[in-house]
Each structure stands twice: as C-alpha cells, then as structure tokens.
Amino acid sequence: MNHMETMTRNLRSLLAAAVLGGTAVTAIAHGDVTPQAVDVSTLKALGEEWQAENPYRGDKEAIRVGDSAYNQNCARCHGLGAVSGGIAPDLRYLPIDAETDEYFIGRVRNGVTRNGAVYMPPFEGMLSQEAMWAIRAWLDTVHEE
C-alpha cells in the first residue's frame, strides 16, 4: 500500500469514527503502526537479562532518547506528550515505582490482548530493552498525579 492509499484509508476511518462515535478509530489504531528503530548507542547496554526496574530513571541521555522513541513508536495511540485522546491509556498517570516499572515493561514487551482483540502489539523483538526503558524514563518526566 502506498502513502496516498494509507492516507485515504485513515481518512475514511476517521470519517467513519465521526459517524459511529469513535468505534472505527479504536478498531484500526493499534495494528497500523510500524515500529521505528531507536538509536540507543549512547546508553549503557543492559545485556540479555531483562531488568525489573528502570535502570535509566533520571538519566538525561536516556530521557532524550526516550522522548524521541516515544514520539516515533507510542504517540500515535497514547498521544503527543503522553496526553491520550481516549484511544489508549494516558501514560502520564503511571506511578513512578518499581511495581509499575514491572507492569510497564510487561505490557510493552508482550502487548495487550483482550478477547482475541489486540489493543497494543508486543514490542519485544521490535524495540530493545534499552529503548523500552528509555521511553519509561521519559514518561517519568511528564508524570502527573
């Protein structure tokens, strides 16, 4: 599918959503994103074993990388600045703690499926552990209570 066909399909979906109250957007939003590569060469390598807690919390370089990675891979569904438009959870409200880190990384790695419907695709194998934790480090900077 070329760029013009994709734009036309997305426009039709948005128009259908206006008529159907948002149902069509929810149906197409999550399967229509191609993960973008994230350059993590400036970050400390984390190795093969998955971390349970964010090793990059407060790391300025990780936050910079995470900002870009979020915009390329997450903003389409979770919103610019992590401000959700209602399609996906508003990530500004994720608590900043080890328990939530574990929850976050599990969701990003494995995705979210309910009743056979994919709400969020799995990113393991698409994004590195470093990229995922950098995104989490950036999300901490936009956190709201």
N, C-alpha and C positions, 0 to 999 in steps of 0.2 A: 504494500500500500504506500503510495507516495504522500508527500507532505500535504498537498491540496486535498486528497481524499480523506486523510486523517482529520484535517481541519473541518471539512464538510461533515464528517461523521460526528465529530464532537459538537458542532453547532446544532445539528439535528437532535442530538441527545439533550443539549441544554434547552432547546425549544420544547422538546417533549417533557422535560422536567418542569418547565413553567406551567404546562398544561396539567401534568399529573402530580404536581405538588412535590417535586424533588425525587420521586421514586426512580426515574431513569438515571439520574446522575449517580445515585448510590449503586445502581447496578453496573455501571461501566467504569467507575472511578478507579477501582483497585487493580484491574487486570490490564490496564492500558499504559503502564509506566515501564520504561526500560531502565533498569538500574544503571547509573553512571559511575564510572571509575572514580575512585578517590585517591589522590596522591598523599600517602601517609609517610613518605620517605623522611620527613623532618621530625617524626615522632619516635619515641622509644619503642622498639619492637617488643611485642608481648609474648611471642612464642606460640606454640601449638596449644597449650592448655588454656582453656577459657577462664578468664577472670570472673569472679562472682561479684566483685565490687569495682567501681570505676577507678582505674589507676591514673586517669588523667584529670580528675576533679581539680579545678583551679589552674590547670596548666594553660598558659596563654596561647602557646602554639597549637595545642590540641583544640582549644576553643575556636581559634581561627580556622583550622581545618574542618572542625565540626560544623561551623556556620555554613561554609561552602557545601559540605557534604549534605547537610540537611536541605538546603535550598535545591540541590540537584536531585535528591532522592526521596524526600519526605514532604516537602511543602505542597506538592500538588494535592495531596489528600489532607494533610494536617494543617495546612495554611501557612502563609508567609509569617515569619516571626513566631511560629507555633500557635498562632491565633486561628483556631478551627472555624470554618464556616458551617460546621454542622455535619459534614460528611464523615469525619473521623474524630477521635478524641482530641481535645485541646491539651496539648502536651505541656503547657505552662504550669499545669496544676499537679504534675508528678512530684510527689515528695522527694526531697533530696536526702536519701539514706540508703544504706546497704541493701535493705529488703526490697526497696523499689528498684535499685540497680539490677538485682537478680531478676525481678519481674520484667523490667525493660529489656534486658538482653535476651531473655527467653522469647519474648514477643517478636523482637526484631529478627532473631535467628530463625525461629520456627514459623513465624507468621501467625495469623488468626483465622480459623475456620469455624463456622457455626452452621450446623445442619447442612453440611456439604457446600456451603457458600463461602468463598474466600473473601474475607474482609480486609486482610492485609497479606500480601505474599511473603513467603520466607526469604530473608536476605542472606542466609548462610550460604556461602559459596559464591555470592554475588558481591558482598562487601566484606572486607577484612574485619577482624576483631578490633583492630586499631581504629578503623573508620567508624564502626558502631559506637565504640566508647568515646570517640571524639565528638560524635553527634550528641551523646548524652552529656558530655562536658559543656557543650554549647547550650543545650536545653537548660542546664542549671543556671545559666546567666539570664534567662528570660523567665525564670520561675516566679510564680505568683501564689500567694496563699489563698 
